[in-house]
Amino acid sequence: MRRPEPTVVYRRPSGANYDPVCSFCGRKKSDGNRRVVAGPAGVFICEECIDLCAEILEEERQGG
């Protein structure tokens, strides 16, 4: 599946004090998240929320 092109280009802040926050659950990377993935327009999702989304999609595919 092809990802849609972002309509807004977002440049992530950088620096030693930068700590991205998941847009879904509100946890910071420093809260123990191994990864926080940046999306367009300043949206972030942590690895835990990605796993939860994958579980939801798998349940829907199986008809649950």
C-alpha positions in Angstrom: 0.0 0.0 0.0 1.3 3.4 -0.9 1.5 6.1 1.7 -0.2 9.4 0.8 2.1 12.4 0.3 2.0 14.9 3.2 0.4 18.1 2.3 2.4 20.1 4.9 6.2 19.7 5.3 7.1 19.6 8.9 10.6 20.0 10.2 11.2 18.3 13.5 12.8 20.4 16.2 16.2 19.1 17.1 18.6 19.5 20.0 19.6 17.7 23.1 16.5 18.7 25.0 14.0 17.7 22.3 11.6 15.0 23.6 8.8 14.1 21.1 5.4 13.3 22.5 3.0 10.7 21.1 0.0 12.4 19.6 -2.3 9.5 20.6 -1.4 8.6 24.2 0.6 11.6 25.3 3.7 9.7 26.4 7.1 11.2 25.8 10.0 9.2 24.3 11.8 9.7 27.6 8.9 7.8 29.4 10.5 4.6 28.1 9.3 4.5 24.5 12.0 3.0 22.3 10.7 4.9 19.3 8.5 7.8 18.5 7.8 8.1 14.7 7.3 11.5 13.2 4.5 12.1 10.7 3.4 15.1 8.8 2.5 18.4 10.5 4.0 17.6 13.9 2.1 14.4 14.5 4.0 11.6 16.4 3.1 8.0 17.3 5.0 5.8 19.8 5.8 2.2 19.2 3.3 1.0 21.8 0.4 2.8 19.9 1.7 1.4 16.6 1.4 -2.1 18.1 -2.1 -1.4 19.4 -3.1 -0.1 15.9 -1.7 -3.3 14.3 -3.7 -5.5 16.7 -6.9 -3.6 16.0 -6.4 -3.9 12.2 -5.6 -7.6 12.5 -8.8 -8.2 14.5 -10.8 -6.4 11.8 -9.2 -8.4 9.0 -10.1 -11.6 10.9 -13.7 -10.4 11.2 -13.6 -9.8 14.9 
